[in-house]
């Protein structure tokens, strides 16, 4: 019972911590992609007509090429404030949607997979950095657990469900447009983040949050 009360108190503390909410909304919008998942599979295998083996390569390259720009973020985060990195990452990440229209054959599909990863790695690292800063002191691990499990699962699965519905009725273009708009909605949410939370570089002391 004591442990359960402590657990409830911990989650209540997270929920009451206002700076965490904009970070959670941003992470949700980032992982909400009606244009990815099932719609992307059918678009590439039925419309572009790539093989299922090449689609596997496509998804692997998407993930693999997050790494270079994630490493770039690691280099820049100790040199520039998070505020600037969030804006840069979001603006580039919005391009993830439109580049999917460039996949018209096997070679272009591979190129798009590489660009997708490169365009997303930097923003993904910035959003995770934001969550770590936005959570209450001592609950960083709990906040990341919730982000990477609950928030990610709800966002990705609901996006896939909506995307499948959109694809069946309006085609791939509308699924990608809505995905792009969801990412673009991150921009106004950035304005609601407490300025002092993102004004420093990684390793510097945050005055208040």
Order of alpha helices (4+ residues) and beta strands (2+ residues): alpha-alpha-alpha-alpha-alpha-alpha-alpha-alpha-alpha-alpha-alpha-alpha
